[in-house]
Each structure stands twice: as structure tokens, then as C-alpha cells.
């Protein structure tokens, strides 16, 4: 394995140790494993096997209510999602890339990762607002 392959493999193991289900993906972002994100795992033996078979694989993380969701801010095709957020929300939104979980995309965009809110009910009590 070269240095980049080792870093991706180490990241897959680190993410699995955090309880995040991982899977190998190609440079086209398509899963390499047989059943895609439903087959993602935290099983270290399976991760070793995948990266032994596919040393050039990138690391995919299965998102969902048990982990987190991702906001994908694109910068491509003449559009800049980061500038759009700043224009529309100004100081009302911020995201510190040094403090929050995020990943830069190859096109210069960013993936912002957020924990799902608690599954507790968020319904308002009946008649809580006067009509």
C-alpha cells in the first residue's frame, strides 16, 4: 500500500471504531461492496478484507438516523454554494471547519456532517398557542 492508500484504510478503521458504518467506494463514489450502504459495517475484519481486495478504494460512510446526515455544499459548474449561503444567510449561519466535522470535496465544495436530532417527539402540546 502506498501512503494515500494507508491513510484511507486507517480512516476506515478510525471511523468504524467511532461506530460509523463504512464501505469501500470507487473514485466515482459508487460502492464497491456487493450491497452498497446497506452492507456498510463496523466489523474490522470485513474492512481489512475489503481494503486487501480493493487497496485503491475511497472510504464511504453510511449516513442515517443512527449516525448523522450530510449537507453537501457544491462549488462546480459555475456555481458556488458557499457564496450562496453567505449571500442568503450572512452572519446567521456559520460553520467552523476546525471545530466541526466536515470534508472538502474535490471540486472545492464541502460536506458538513451533523448528528441527527434526538428521536424524542417534537410535537407541540395541543392548544399551546392561542388562536
Secondary structure by P-SEA (a helix, b strand, c coil): ccaaaaaaaaaaaaaaaacbbbbbbccccccccccccccccccaaaaaaaaaacccbbbbbbbccccbbbbbbbbcccccaaaaaaaacccccccccccbbbbbccccbbbbbbccccccccccccccccc
